Structure formats: C-alpha cells, structure tokens
Amino acid sequence: MAIESRIRELGSRHENLERKIQEETSRPACDGTMLRELKRQKLRLKEEIEGLRARMH
C-alpha cells in the first residue's frame, strides 16, 4: 500500500509539473531555462513512478 500511495503522490506532482510546463509554453516570452528544469523534474518523477511500478510486479 505504501508504494501505491507514493505512486499517487508522484503522479499528482507529475500532473502539476505538466500544467506548469503548459502555462510556461503558452506565455509569449517563454523562459527556456525554467522550461528545461520543469521538464527535467517531470522526467525524474516519471522514472521514479516507473521504477516503483516495476517493483510492484
């Protein structure tokens, strides 16, 4: 159960980062540095989620 809870928490953070990325890309003067960092964070979360899911099976 703890792993499932962690996956849900990470999934929520992943979705929040996706929204921030969408907001940043919709701005006329997109901050490329911030966008790259948000994408890196999102990728790290995705990898952690996948790793946890692999441990469950």
Order of alpha helices (4+ residues) and beta strands (2+ residues): alpha-alpha
